[in-house]
Amino acid sequence: MNIFFRADASIEIGSGHVMRCLVLADRLALKGASCTFVCREHTGNLISVIQERGHTVISLPAMQITVDLPIYEKWLGAAKATDTAETIALLKNTTINWLIVDHYGVDAAWELELRPFVDKIMVIDDLANRAHDCELLLDQNLGTTVPDYDELTPASCRTLLGPEYALLAPVFGEVRSKIGSKRSQRTSDRILITMGGVDKVNVTSWILKELKKTELPENSEISVVMGKTAPWIDHVRAVAKDMPWPTVVDVNVNNMAERMAQSDIGIGAAGSTSPGNGVV
């Protein structure tokens, strides 16, 4: 099966769209599927991360936008018509069984243009604020219901709604059963801070400074996890050195489930890591 993903990461967009698509791509690859990502070369892209996971990436060139566009269309990095034409040019000579789209800048108009070049379309969304033309739609948000998408999708579209469909790596389920015994053996209080893959406005440093004002137990340990494209890594490390408790800043880790399971308190952004926090 040949599957293409259209998703982007950047300083503005963050990393969540690509990362949750990677979870799905990894599982599909285990089933024998060939997974290819179409990504624009935004500043802060995760193209190398996708390639390191063993998937193919076809890049769209970064562009300088000179016209005023709606906020999410700006995230495409080009006018919607331009992005559509560029994507079609990449796909038109390839047999594609599924096109999986995870992008706030894409809607039914974009999808209808791609329709002749793919067998089926899946959309991953969590805004429920625009129409889609797709066979399958996934929204993992808590509280999302069928009526939210009734007027936004074709009658034939199947919707997968709610946290039970969250795109989580299998390891999250594996570590859950081990949490109780390990936590009962601890001699310290562990705090995990992860404000998404980018944290554009440096909320992480603010959290550390606020924690410094509190009366945490003396045996507290603080772990900060940041993405490789985060612009404030050096600043956060400088703040961490000034903390009264051991504070470690790690970047681009591959064991988030274990880190969550090893923590007593988690402070995180309300993004794609939220389902993982709920599991562990």
Contacts in CASP RR format, 6 or more apart in sequence:
PFRMAT RR
TARGET T0000
AUTHOR 0000-0000-0000
METHOD contacts of the structure
MODEL  1
MNIFFRADASIEIGSGHVMRCLVLADRLALKGASCTFVCREHTGNLISVI
QERGHTVISLPAMQITVDLPIYEKWLGAAKATDTAETIALLKNTTINWLI
VDHYGVDAAWELELRPFVDKIMVIDDLANRAHDCELLLDQNLGTTVPDYD
ELTPASCRTLLGPEYALLAPVFGEVRSKIGSKRSQRTSDRILITMGGVDK
VNVTSWILKELKKTELPENSEISVVMGKTAPWIDHVRAVAKDMPWPTVVD
VNVNNMAERMAQSDIGIGAAGSTSPGNGVV
1 28 0 8 1.000
1 31 0 8 1.000
1 32 0 8 1.000
1 33 0 8 1.000
1 34 0 8 1.000
1 97 0 8 1.000
1 98 0 8 1.000
2 33 0 8 1.000
2 34 0 8 1.000
2 36 0 8 1.000
2 94 0 8 1.000
2 95 0 8 1.000
2 96 0 8 1.000
2 97 0 8 1.000
3 25 0 8 1.000
3 28 0 8 1.000
3 33 0 8 1.000
3 34 0 8 1.000
3 35 0 8 1.000
3 36 0 8 1.000
3 96 0 8 1.000
3 97 0 8 1.000
3 98 0 8 1.000
3 99 0 8 1.000
3 100 0 8 1.000
4 35 0 8 1.000
4 36 0 8 1.000
4 37 0 8 1.000
4 38 0 8 1.000
4 91 0 8 1.000
4 94 0 8 1.000
4 96 0 8 1.000
4 98 0 8 1.000
4 99 0 8 1.000
4 100 0 8 1.000
4 118 0 8 1.000
5 21 0 8 1.000
5 25 0 8 1.000
5 35 0 8 1.000
5 36 0 8 1.000
5 37 0 8 1.000
5 38 0 8 1.000
5 99 0 8 1.000
5 100 0 8 1.000
5 101 0 8 1.000
5 102 0 8 1.000
6 37 0 8 1.000
6 38 0 8 1.000
6 87 0 8 1.000
6 99 0 8 1.000
6 100 0 8 1.000
6 101 0 8 1.000
6 102 0 8 1.000
6 103 0 8 1.000
6 106 0 8 1.000
7 17 0 8 1.000
7 18 0 8 1.000
7 21 0 8 1.000
7 37 0 8 1.000
7 39 0 8 1.000
7 100 0 8 1.000
7 101 0 8 1.000
7 102 0 8 1.000
7 103 0 8 1.000
8 17 0 8 1.000
8 18 0 8 1.000
8 39 0 8 1.000
8 40 0 8 1.000
8 42 0 8 1.000
8 45 0 8 1.000
8 75 0 8 1.000
8 76 0 8 1.000
8 77 0 8 1.000
8 103 0 8 1.000
9 15 0 8 1.000
9 16 0 8 1.000
9 17 0 8 1.000
9 18 0 8 1.000
9 19 0 8 1.000
9 39 0 8 1.000
9 42 0 8 1.000
9 44 0 8 1.000
9 45 0 8 1.000
9 46 0 8 1.000
9 229 0 8 1.000
10 42 0 8 1.000
10 43 0 8 1.000
10 44 0 8 1.000
10 45 0 8 1.000
10 75 0 8 1.000
10 198 0 8 1.000
11 42 0 8 1.000
11 43 0 8 1.000
11 44 0 8 1.000
11 198 0 8 1.000
11 200 0 8 1.000
11 229 0 8 1.000
11 231 0 8 1.000
12 42 0 8 1.000
12 74 0 8 1.000
12 75 0 8 1.000
12 200 0 8 1.000
13 42 0 8 1.000
13 75 0 8 1.000
13 104 0 8 1.000
14 196 0 8 1.000
14 197 0 8 1.000
14 198 0 8 1.000
14 200 0 8 1.000
15 46 0 8 1.000
15 196 0 8 1.000
15 197 0 8 1.000
15 198 0 8 1.000
15 227 0 8 1.000
15 229 0 8 1.000
15 272 0 8 1.000
16 196 0 8 1.000
16 197 0 8 1.000
16 271 0 8 1.000
16 272 0 8 1.000
17 102 0 8 1.000
17 103 0 8 1.000
17 124 0 8 1.000
17 272 0 8 1.000
18 37 0 8 1.000
18 39 0 8 1.000
18 46 0 8 1.000
18 49 0 8 1.000
18 50 0 8 1.000
18 102 0 8 1.000
19 46 0 8 1.000
19 272 0 8 1.000
20 102 0 8 1.000
20 124 0 8 1.000
20 167 0 8 1.000
20 272 0 8 1.000
21 37 0 8 1.000
21 100 0 8 1.000
21 102 0 8 1.000
21 124 0 8 1.000
21 167 0 8 1.000
22 49 0 8 1.000
22 50 0 8 1.000
22 53 0 8 1.000
22 55 0 8 1.000
23 167 0 8 1.000
23 168 0 8 1.000
23 169 0 8 1.000
24 100 0 8 1.000
24 167 0 8 1.000
25 35 0 8 1.000
25 37 0 8 1.000
25 53 0 8 1.000
25 55 0 8 1.000
26 53 0 8 1.000
26 169 0 8 1.000
27 170 0 8 1.000
28 35 0 8 1.000
29 35 0 8 1.000
29 54 0 8 1.000
29 55 0 8 1.000
34 56 0 8 1.000
35 55 0 8 1.000
35 56 0 8 1.000
36 55 0 8 1.000
36 56 0 8 1.000
36 57 0 8 1.000
36 58 0 8 1.000
37 47 0 8 1.000
37 50 0 8 1.000
37 55 0 8 1.000
37 56 0 8 1.000
37 57 0 8 1.000
37 58 0 8 1.000
38 57 0 8 1.000
38 58 0 8 1.000
38 60 0 8 1.000
38 87 0 8 1.000
38 90 0 8 1.000
38 91 0 8 1.000
39 45 0 8 1.000
39 46 0 8 1.000
39 47 0 8 1.000
39 50 0 8 1.000
39 57 0 8 1.000
39 58 0 8 1.000
39 59 0 8 1.000
39 60 0 8 1.000
40 59 0 8 1.000
40 60 0 8 1.000
40 61 0 8 1.000
40 62 0 8 1.000
40 63 0 8 1.000
40 76 0 8 1.000
40 77 0 8 1.000
40 78 0 8 1.000
40 83 0 8 1.000
41 47 0 8 1.000
41 59 0 8 1.000
41 60 0 8 1.000
41 61 0 8 1.000
41 62 0 8 1.000
42 62 0 8 1.000
42 77 0 8 1.000
43 62 0 8 1.000
44 198 0 8 1.000
44 229 0 8 1.000
45 229 0 8 1.000
46 229 0 8 1.000
47 57 0 8 1.000
47 59 0 8 1.000
49 228 0 8 1.000
49 252 0 8 1.000
50 57 0 8 1.000
51 57 0 8 1.000
58 90 0 8 1.000
60 78 0 8 1.000
60 83 0 8 1.000
60 86 0 8 1.000
60 87 0 8 1.000
60 90 0 8 1.000
62 77 0 8 1.000
63 77 0 8 1.000
63 78 0 8 1.000
63 82 0 8 1.000
65 74 0 8 1.000
65 77 0 8 1.000
65 78 0 8 1.000
65 79 0 8 1.000
67 79 0 8 1.000
69 79 0 8 1.000
72 104 0 8 1.000
72 105 0 8 1.000
73 79 0 8 1.000
73 80 0 8 1.000
73 105 0 8 1.000
75 103 0 8 1.000
75 104 0 8 1.000
75 105 0 8 1.000
76 83 0 8 1.000
76 103 0 8 1.000
76 105 0 8 1.000
76 106 0 8 1.000
77 83 0 8 1.000
78 86 0 8 1.000
80 105 0 8 1.000
80 109 0 8 1.000
80 110 0 8 1.000
83 110 0 8 1.000
84 110 0 8 1.000
84 113 0 8 1.000
84 114 0 8 1.000
87 114 0 8 1.000
88 113 0 8 1.000
88 114 0 8 1.000
88 117 0 8 1.000
91 99 0 8 1.000
91 114 0 8 1.000
91 117 0 8 1.000
91 118 0 8 1.000
92 117 0 8 1.000
96 117 0 8 1.000
96 118 0 8 1.000
96 119 0 8 1.000
97 118 0 8 1.000
97 119 0 8 1.000
97 120 0 8 1.000
98 118 0 8 1.000
98 119 0 8 1.000
98 120 0 8 1.000
98 121 0 8 1.000
98 122 0 8 1.000
99 114 0 8 1.000
99 118 0 8 1.000
99 120 0 8 1.000
99 121 0 8 1.000
99 122 0 8 1.000
100 121 0 8 1.000
100 122 0 8 1.000
100 123 0 8 1.000
100 124 0 8 1.000
101 110 0 8 1.000
101 111 0 8 1.000
101 121 0 8 1.000
101 122 0 8 1.000
101 123 0 8 1.000
101 124 0 8 1.000
101 134 0 8 1.000
102 123 0 8 1.000
102 124 0 8 1.000
102 125 0 8 1.000
104 125 0 8 1.000
104 127 0 8 1.000
106 123 0 8 1.000
107 130 0 8 1.000
107 131 0 8 1.000
107 132 0 8 1.000
108 130 0 8 1.000
108 131 0 8 1.000
108 132 0 8 1.000
108 133 0 8 1.000
111 121 0 8 1.000
111 123 0 8 1.000
111 132 0 8 1.000
111 133 0 8 1.000
111 134 0 8 1.000
112 133 0 8 1.000
114 121 0 8 1.000
115 121 0 8 1.000
115 133 0 8 1.000
120 134 0 8 1.000
120 135 0 8 1.000
120 136 0 8 1.000
121 133 0 8 1.000
121 134 0 8 1.000
121 135 0 8 1.000
121 136 0 8 1.000
122 134 0 8 1.000
122 135 0 8 1.000
122 136 0 8 1.000
122 137 0 8 1.000
122 138 0 8 1.000
123 132 0 8 1.000
123 134 0 8 1.000
123 136 0 8 1.000
123 137 0 8 1.000
123 138 0 8 1.000
124 137 0 8 1.000
124 138 0 8 1.000
124 139 0 8 1.000
124 167 0 8 1.000
125 132 0 8 1.000
125 137 0 8 1.000
125 138 0 8 1.000
125 139 0 8 1.000
126 139 0 8 1.000
126 140 0 8 1.000
126 141 0 8 1.000
126 144 0 8 1.000
128 139 0 8 1.000
128 144 0 8 1.000
128 148 0 8 1.000
128 149 0 8 1.000
128 152 0 8 1.000
130 152 0 8 1.000
131 151 0 8 1.000
131 152 0 8 1.000
131 153 0 8 1.000
132 149 0 8 1.000
132 152 0 8 1.000
132 153 0 8 1.000
132 157 0 8 1.000
133 153 0 8 1.000
133 154 0 8 1.000
134 153 0 8 1.000
134 154 0 8 1.000
134 157 0 8 1.000
135 156 0 8 1.000
135 157 0 8 1.000
135 158 0 8 1.000
136 157 0 8 1.000
136 158 0 8 1.000
136 159 0 8 1.000
136 160 0 8 1.000
137 149 0 8 1.000
137 153 0 8 1.000
137 157 0 8 1.000
137 158 0 8 1.000
137 159 0 8 1.000
137 160 0 8 1.000
138 159 0 8 1.000
138 160 0 8 1.000
138 161 0 8 1.000
138 165 0 8 1.000
138 167 0 8 1.000
139 148 0 8 1.000
139 149 0 8 1.000
139 159 0 8 1.000
139 160 0 8 1.000
139 161 0 8 1.000
139 162 0 8 1.000
139 165 0 8 1.000
140 161 0 8 1.000
140 162 0 8 1.000
140 163 0 8 1.000
140 165 0 8 1.000
140 166 0 8 1.000
140 167 0 8 1.000
140 275 0 8 1.000
141 161 0 8 1.000
141 162 0 8 1.000
141 163 0 8 1.000
142 162 0 8 1.000
142 163 0 8 1.000
143 162 0 8 1.000
144 161 0 8 1.000
144 162 0 8 1.000
145 161 0 8 1.000
146 159 0 8 1.000
146 161 0 8 1.000
148 161 0 8 1.000
149 157 0 8 1.000
149 159 0 8 1.000
149 161 0 8 1.000
153 159 0 8 1.000
163 275 0 8 1.000
163 278 0 8 1.000
166 275 0 8 1.000
166 276 0 8 1.000
167 272 0 8 1.000
167 275 0 8 1.000
168 275 0 8 1.000
168 276 0 8 1.000
168 279 0 8 1.000
169 257 0 8 1.000
171 255 0 8 1.000
171 257 0 8 1.000
171 258 0 8 1.000
172 257 0 8 1.000
172 260 0 8 1.000
172 276 0 8 1.000
172 279 0 8 1.000
172 280 0 8 1.000
173 257 0 8 1.000
173 279 0 8 1.000
173 280 0 8 1.000
174 257 0 8 1.000
175 257 0 8 1.000
175 258 0 8 1.000
175 260 0 8 1.000
175 261 0 8 1.000
175 280 0 8 1.000
176 261 0 8 1.000
176 279 0 8 1.000
176 280 0 8 1.000
178 261 0 8 1.000
179 261 0 8 1.000
179 280 0 8 1.000
182 261 0 8 1.000
182 262 0 8 1.000
183 264 0 8 1.000
186 264 0 8 1.000
187 219 0 8 1.000
188 217 0 8 1.000
188 219 0 8 1.000
188 220 0 8 1.000
188 221 0 8 1.000
189 216 0 8 1.000
189 217 0 8 1.000
189 219 0 8 1.000
189 220 0 8 1.000
189 221 0 8 1.000
189 264 0 8 1.000
189 265 0 8 1.000
190 220 0 8 1.000
190 221 0 8 1.000
190 222 0 8 1.000
190 223 0 8 1.000
190 262 0 8 1.000
190 263 0 8 1.000
190 264 0 8 1.000
190 265 0 8 1.000
191 211 0 8 1.000
191 216 0 8 1.000
191 220 0 8 1.000
191 221 0 8 1.000
191 222 0 8 1.000
191 223 0 8 1.000
191 263 0 8 1.000
191 264 0 8 1.000
191 265 0 8 1.000
191 266 0 8 1.000
191 267 0 8 1.000
192 223 0 8 1.000
192 225 0 8 1.000
192 259 0 8 1.000
192 260 0 8 1.000
192 262 0 8 1.000
192 263 0 8 1.000
192 265 0 8 1.000
192 266 0 8 1.000
192 267 0 8 1.000
193 204 0 8 1.000
193 207 0 8 1.000
193 208 0 8 1.000
193 222 0 8 1.000
193 223 0 8 1.000
193 224 0 8 1.000
193 225 0 8 1.000
193 266 0 8 1.000
193 267 0 8 1.000
193 268 0 8 1.000
194 224 0 8 1.000
194 225 0 8 1.000
194 226 0 8 1.000
194 256 0 8 1.000
194 266 0 8 1.000
194 267 0 8 1.000
194 268 0 8 1.000
194 269 0 8 1.000
194 273 0 8 1.000
195 203 0 8 1.000
195 204 0 8 1.000
195 207 0 8 1.000
195 226 0 8 1.000
195 267 0 8 1.000
195 268 0 8 1.000
195 269 0 8 1.000
196 226 0 8 1.000
196 227 0 8 1.000
196 268 0 8 1.000
196 269 0 8 1.000
196 271 0 8 1.000
196 272 0 8 1.000
196 273 0 8 1.000
197 226 0 8 1.000
197 227 0 8 1.000
197 229 0 8 1.000
197 230 0 8 1.000
198 227 0 8 1.000
198 229 0 8 1.000
198 230 0 8 1.000
198 231 0 8 1.000
199 226 0 8 1.000
199 230 0 8 1.000
199 232 0 8 1.000
199 269 0 8 1.000
200 231 0 8 1.000
202 231 0 8 1.000
202 232 0 8 1.000
202 235 0 8 1.000
202 236 0 8 1.000
203 269 0 8 1.000
204 224 0 8 1.000
204 226 0 8 1.000
204 232 0 8 1.000
204 236 0 8 1.000
205 232 0 8 1.000
205 235 0 8 1.000
205 236 0 8 1.000
205 239 0 8 1.000
207 267 0 8 1.000
208 222 0 8 1.000
208 224 0 8 1.000
208 236 0 8 1.000
208 239 0 8 1.000
208 240 0 8 1.000
208 243 0 8 1.000
208 247 0 8 1.000
209 239 0 8 1.000
211 222 0 8 1.000
211 243 0 8 1.000
212 242 0 8 1.000
212 243 0 8 1.000
212 244 0 8 1.000
216 245 0 8 1.000
218 245 0 8 1.000
220 245 0 8 1.000
221 245 0 8 1.000
221 246 0 8 1.000
221 247 0 8 1.000
221 248 0 8 1.000
222 240 0 8 1.000
222 243 0 8 1.000
222 245 0 8 1.000
222 246 0 8 1.000
222 247 0 8 1.000
222 248 0 8 1.000
223 247 0 8 1.000
223 248 0 8 1.000
223 250 0 8 1.000
223 259 0 8 1.000
223 263 0 8 1.000
224 236 0 8 1.000
224 240 0 8 1.000
224 247 0 8 1.000
224 248 0 8 1.000
224 249 0 8 1.000
224 250 0 8 1.000
225 250 0 8 1.000
225 251 0 8 1.000
225 253 0 8 1.000
225 256 0 8 1.000
225 259 0 8 1.000
226 232 0 8 1.000
226 233 0 8 1.000
226 236 0 8 1.000
226 249 0 8 1.000
226 250 0 8 1.000
226 251 0 8 1.000
226 252 0 8 1.000
227 233 0 8 1.000
227 251 0 8 1.000
227 252 0 8 1.000
228 251 0 8 1.000
228 252 0 8 1.000
230 236 0 8 1.000
230 251 0 8 1.000
233 249 0 8 1.000
233 251 0 8 1.000
236 249 0 8 1.000
237 249 0 8 1.000
240 247 0 8 1.000
240 248 0 8 1.000
240 249 0 8 1.000
241 247 0 8 1.000
253 259 0 8 1.000
256 273 0 8 1.000
256 276 0 8 1.000
257 276 0 8 1.000
257 280 0 8 1.000
260 266 0 8 1.000
260 276 0 8 1.000
260 277 0 8 1.000
260 280 0 8 1.000
261 280 0 8 1.000
266 277 0 8 1.000
268 274 0 8 1.000
268 277 0 8 1.000
END
